[in-house]
Amino acid sequence: MHALSPRLQCSNDRGETGAHGKADGIAEVQRQKALLKTGALQNAILTSANFSIIATDEKGIIQLFNVGAERMLGYVAAEVVNRISPSDIHDPDGSDGARARP
């Protein structure tokens, strides 16, 4: 075995060496499947109309405005994402905050 062939020899965090390649490929496929499953779950939560989710960046600008927020507050995501902060749509009177609809 050639000493410079990392595909044939490796060392894990316990200092054990051995052949790899196929095991790494299987682990990567499993990681990708888990990532897709997590992404699907996250998407299902964010697109739910039963509750409002609003997320901002470090400057306080809205980055995420889900369907629930649209229904509860009367704004479409395209109107608020990357444009305003939650304080811009906050109702200081303490009512539900929904924008008056025609």
C-alpha positions as a Markdown table, in Angstrom:
| # | Residue | x | y | z |
|---|---|---|---|---|
| 1 | Met | 0.0 | 0.0 | 0.0 |
| 2 | His | 1.3 | 3.4 | -0.9 |
| 3 | Ala | 1.8 | 5.8 | 2.1 |
| 4 | Leu | 0.4 | 8.8 | 0.1 |
| 5 | Ser | -2.9 | 7.1 | -0.8 |
| 6 | Pro | -5.5 | 8.7 | 1.6 |
| 7 | Arg | -8.3 | 6.6 | 0.0 |
| 8 | Leu | -6.7 | 3.4 | 1.2 |
| 9 | Gln | -5.6 | 4.4 | 4.7 |
| 10 | Cys | -7.0 | 6.7 | 7.2 |
| 11 | Ser | -7.1 | 7.3 | 10.9 |
| 12 | Asn | -10.2 | 8.0 | 12.9 |
| 13 | Asp | -10.6 | 10.1 | 16.0 |
| 14 | Arg | -9.5 | 7.0 | 18.1 |
| 15 | Gly | -6.3 | 6.6 | 16.2 |
| 16 | Glu | -7.5 | 3.5 | 14.4 |
| 17 | Thr | -6.5 | 3.0 | 10.8 |
| 18 | Gly | -8.2 | 1.1 | 8.0 |
| 19 | Ala | -9.7 | 1.1 | 4.6 |
| 20 | His | -12.5 | 3.4 | 3.8 |
| 21 | Gly | -14.3 | 4.8 | 0.8 |
| 22 | Lys | -17.5 | 2.8 | 0.6 |
| 23 | Ala | -18.3 | 3.4 | 4.3 |
| 24 | Asp | -17.8 | 7.1 | 3.8 |
| 25 | Gly | -20.1 | 7.0 | 0.8 |
| 26 | Ile | -22.8 | 5.2 | 2.8 |
| 27 | Ala | -22.4 | 7.7 | 5.6 |
| 28 | Glu | -22.7 | 10.6 | 3.1 |
| 29 | Val | -25.9 | 9.2 | 1.6 |
| 30 | Gln | -27.4 | 8.8 | 5.1 |
| 31 | Arg | -26.4 | 12.3 | 6.0 |
| 32 | Gln | -28.1 | 13.6 | 2.8 |
| 33 | Lys | -31.3 | 11.7 | 3.5 |
| 34 | Ala | -31.4 | 13.1 | 7.0 |
| 35 | Leu | -30.9 | 16.6 | 5.7 |
| 36 | Leu | -33.7 | 16.2 | 3.1 |
| 37 | Lys | -36.0 | 14.9 | 5.8 |
| 38 | Thr | -35.2 | 17.8 | 8.1 |
| 39 | Gly | -35.7 | 20.3 | 5.3 |
| 40 | Ala | -39.1 | 18.8 | 4.4 |
| 41 | Leu | -40.1 | 19.1 | 8.1 |
| 42 | Gln | -38.9 | 22.6 | 8.3 |
| 43 | Asn | -40.8 | 23.6 | 5.2 |
| 44 | Ala | -44.0 | 22.0 | 6.5 |
| 45 | Ile | -43.7 | 24.0 | 9.7 |
| 46 | Leu | -42.9 | 27.3 | 8.0 |
| 47 | Thr | -45.7 | 27.0 | 5.4 |
| 48 | Ser | -48.3 | 26.1 | 8.0 |
| 49 | Ala | -51.2 | 28.6 | 8.2 |
| 50 | Asn | -52.0 | 27.9 | 11.8 |
| 51 | Phe | -49.3 | 30.1 | 13.4 |
| 52 | Ser | -47.2 | 33.1 | 12.6 |
| 53 | Ile | -43.5 | 32.9 | 12.2 |
| 54 | Ile | -41.4 | 36.1 | 11.6 |
| 55 | Ala | -37.6 | 36.0 | 11.6 |
| 56 | Thr | -35.2 | 38.9 | 11.2 |
| 57 | Asp | -31.6 | 39.4 | 10.4 |
| 58 | Glu | -29.1 | 40.9 | 12.8 |
| 59 | Lys | -30.2 | 44.4 | 11.7 |
| 60 | Gly | -33.9 | 43.6 | 12.6 |
| 61 | Ile | -35.1 | 43.4 | 9.0 |
| 62 | Ile | -37.6 | 40.7 | 8.3 |
| 63 | Gln | -36.1 | 37.7 | 6.5 |
| 64 | Leu | -38.9 | 35.2 | 6.9 |
| 65 | Phe | -42.7 | 35.8 | 7.0 |
| 66 | Asn | -44.8 | 32.7 | 6.7 |
| 67 | Val | -48.3 | 32.1 | 5.5 |
| 68 | Gly | -49.7 | 32.3 | 9.1 |
| 69 | Ala | -48.1 | 35.8 | 9.5 |
| 70 | Glu | -49.6 | 36.8 | 6.2 |
| 71 | Arg | -53.1 | 35.8 | 7.4 |
| 72 | Met | -52.8 | 37.2 | 10.9 |
| 73 | Leu | -51.2 | 40.5 | 10.0 |
| 74 | Gly | -52.7 | 41.2 | 6.5 |
| 75 | Tyr | -49.3 | 41.6 | 4.7 |
| 76 | Val | -47.9 | 39.5 | 1.9 |
| 77 | Ala | -44.4 | 38.3 | 2.5 |
| 78 | Ala | -43.2 | 40.1 | -0.6 |
| 79 | Glu | -44.2 | 43.4 | 1.0 |
| 80 | Val | -42.1 | 42.9 | 4.1 |
| 81 | Val | -39.2 | 40.5 | 3.5 |
| 82 | Asn | -35.9 | 42.5 | 3.1 |
| 83 | Arg | -37.9 | 45.7 | 3.5 |
| 84 | Ile | -39.1 | 46.4 | 7.0 |
| 85 | Ser | -38.7 | 45.4 | 10.6 |
| 86 | Pro | -41.5 | 44.0 | 12.8 |
| 87 | Ser | -41.7 | 47.3 | 14.7 |
| 88 | Asp | -43.0 | 48.9 | 11.4 |
| 89 | Ile | -46.1 | 46.7 | 11.5 |
| 90 | His | -46.5 | 46.5 | 15.3 |
| 91 | Asp | -49.8 | 47.9 | 16.6 |
| 92 | Pro | -49.1 | 50.1 | 19.6 |
| 93 | Asp | -52.7 | 49.9 | 20.7 |
| 94 | Gly | -52.3 | 46.3 | 21.5 |
| 95 | Ser | -55.0 | 45.0 | 19.2 |
| 96 | Asp | -54.3 | 42.0 | 16.9 |
| 97 | Gly | -52.1 | 44.0 | 14.7 |
| 98 | Ala | -53.9 | 43.0 | 11.5 |
| 99 | Arg | -53.9 | 45.7 | 8.9 |
| 100 | Ala | -57.3 | 47.0 | 7.9 |
| 101 | Arg | -58.6 | 45.3 | 4.8 |
| 102 | Pro | -60.8 | 47.1 | 2.3 |
